[in-house]
């Protein structure tokens, strides 16, 4: 199997900007006697910079602070039929307020073809004091596709109150709606026993396909596995510290 990489970068831009990073990976059959080709195309702009670090593996590097209030960022990933891709986030992101009080937003738009596989190893988003940040994940997947998507939020930096992170996840699988969730972390009601119960860290692991079927059962006062549809599993964990939450997600399959 041979690989072709096309990458383009754009000089750094100030905060309060709309930026898009795009990844497309496809496996194309070769001639009768030749090997298949895997084509990986990258296009990224600061503050979201993609770097290829191995076969079927990328690292996402955030250049500069943020997201800051007013930023509207988007990562688009398309994994074609039979292709495999892993994306590793290099470091945590700290959501901070901007100078004019506008919210920030980070969108992930994911498309998975037949028998495609994507693994997203995200690092935490830290809700800095005063931030108003939205995280949106939209997944469109074929029935045979596999996905492992880890998302973690830390409510506030050390010694500071938390800002607000609003999270939305939408999954369409095999052409039909499979999951829709909305959550608000770090707001006035977060510490209620009926919501966060005083937890400082929240983690979620979304699994589709074979990964969902193999998810380990996790059930305690602070973690649970939900299976809203066939081939879909959502692991949710709450804790006082990040290592505790990460350990639960990893034990469940992430």
N, C-alpha and C positions, 0 to 999 in steps of 0.2 A: 504494500500500500504506500503510495506516495502522497505528499502533502504540498499544497500551495498556499502561501500566506500573502494576503494583500493588506497593508496597514497604512493608515494616514493619520497624521496628528495635526492639531490646530494650536496656535500659541495661546498662552493663558489669557483668560478673560476675567473681568471683575465680577464681584458678587451681584446678585439681583438679575442674573442672566438666565435665559433658557438654553440648556445644553443637552445634547443627545449623544449617547454612545450606542453603536450598532454592532452586533455580532451575527454572522451567518456561517454555518458549517453544513456541508453537504457531502455525501458519498456518491460518486458517479462511477457507474460501471465502465471498465476499460474495454479494449478490443477483446475479441474471442480468446486470444492467448495472453492478453496483457492484464496487469493488476488494476484493481479499482483505485480511484483517486479520491482523496479527501481534500476538499477546498475550504479553507477558512478565511473569511473576509472580516476585517476589523475596520471600524471607523469611530474615532473617539475625539472628544474635545474636552479641554480642561473645564471643570475640575474632575471629570471622569476619564481616566486614562487606562486603556487596556494594553496588557503586555502578554505576549505568548511566552510561556515558560516551560513547555513540554508538549509532547504529542497529545492533542485533545485537551489541553489544559491552558487556562488563562488566569492571570492575576489582575484584579481591578485595584488601581491605585488612585486615591483621592488626592488631588493636588490643591493644597490650600485648605483653609478652615471651612467648616460648614457641614451640611447646608445652612445657609443664612436666610433670614427672613427675606422673601422676595425671589429666592431661587426656585426655578422650575426645571427639574432634572429628569432625564429619562434614560433607561437602559433597555434596549430592544435586543432580544435574543431569538434567533430562528435556528432550530436544529432540525435538519432534514432527515428523511427516512434512513434508518439504520446508522445514523451518525451518533457519536458520543462526545460529550463535552463536560468539563468541570471548570467552574469559575470560583476562584478563591479571592475573597476580599482581604486586602493586606492589613487593614487596621480599622479600629472603631471610628465611627463618624459622630461628631458632636453637633447636634442641631442647636442653633443659637438665634436669638431675635435679630432682626435687621433694624436699620435706622428709622424706618417709616411704619413699623408695626405690621407689615404684610406677612402672611404665612409663607412657609416654604413647602415644597412638594418634591417627592421622589417617586417616580413611576417605574415599574418594571413590566414590560410587555413581552410575554414569552409565547412562542409557537413551537410545538413539538410534532414532528411527523410520525409516521408509522415506525414502530420499533426504535424510535429515537430515545436518547437518554441524556438528561441534564442533571448535574449535581451542583448546587449553589451552596458554598460554605461562607455564609455571611458572618461578619463581625458585628458587635452590638452598635445600635444607635443610642447615643446618650442624649437624653432630653435635658438640655441646659436650661437654666432658670429663665423664664420668660419666653421660651420658644413656643411656636404654634406650627407644628410640622405634620404633614400628611404623608403616609406611605401607602402606595397603591400597587398591588400585585394583580395582574391580569394574565391568566394562563389559558391558552387554547391548545388542547392536546388530543392526539389520536388515541383510540382505545388501547393500542398496544404500547404506547409511549410510557417511559418511566421518568419520574421526577423526585428529587430530594431537595427540599428548599428550607434552609434554616434561617430563622429571623429572631433577633433578640433586641430587647429594649431595656436600657438602664434608666430609671427615673431619677434624674438629677446627678450632677457631679458631687464629689465628696464634700460634705458640709454645706451644700446648697439645696434649695428647694427644686422640685422638678418642674420643667415645662410640660407642655401637652403634646402627645403624639397620637394622631388618629390613624388607625390602620384599617385598610379594606383589602380583602382577598376575594377574587372572583375566579372560578374555574369552570371552563366549558370542556367537557370530555366526550369524545365521539359525537360531537355536534349537539350535545344536550347539557343544560346547566347541571353541575355536580356540587358546587359549593359557593356560598356567598356569606362572608362574615364581615362584621364591622366591630371595631373595638376602639375605646378611648382610654389612653393610659396617662397617668400623672395629673389628671384634673382633680377638682375638689372632691369628687366622689370615689376616687381611686382607692383610698384607704378604708373605705367602708368594708365591713366583714363580708358583705354580699358581692363585692367586686374584687379588689386587689388584696384586701385584708392586711395591709401594711407591708406587702412585698415590695422590694425595691427593684427587682429584676423580673421580667416576663420573657419567656421564650416559646417559640412555636416551631414545629417541624411539620411541613406539609409533604406528604408522600403520595405518589400516584403510581399505579401499575404494580409490578412485582414488588417494588419496595414497600408499598402499602400492605400487601399481603404478608410480608415477612416482618412487619413492625412488631417489636417486642411489646408485650402487655405491660403497661406502666399505669399503676393506679395507687394513689396515695392522697393524703390531704392536700398536697400541693401540686399534683401532676395527674394527668389522665390522657387516655387515647380515645378519640372519637372517630367513628367510621360512618360518615354521613351518607356514603354511597359505595357500591361495589368498586373496588380498586382505588378507594380514596381513604386516607387516614390522616388525622390531625392530632399531633402530640402537643399538649400545652403544659408548661411548667412555670411555677412561680417560686421565688426564693429571695432570701435576704442578700445573696451575693451571686455574682456571675458564675464562678466555678461550679457552684451547686446546680444551677440551672443547666449549664452546658453539659454536665455529667449526665443529667437525666435525659437530655435530648440525644446524646451519643449512645446511651444504653438502649434507647428505643429504636435506634437505627440511623441516627444522623451523625 
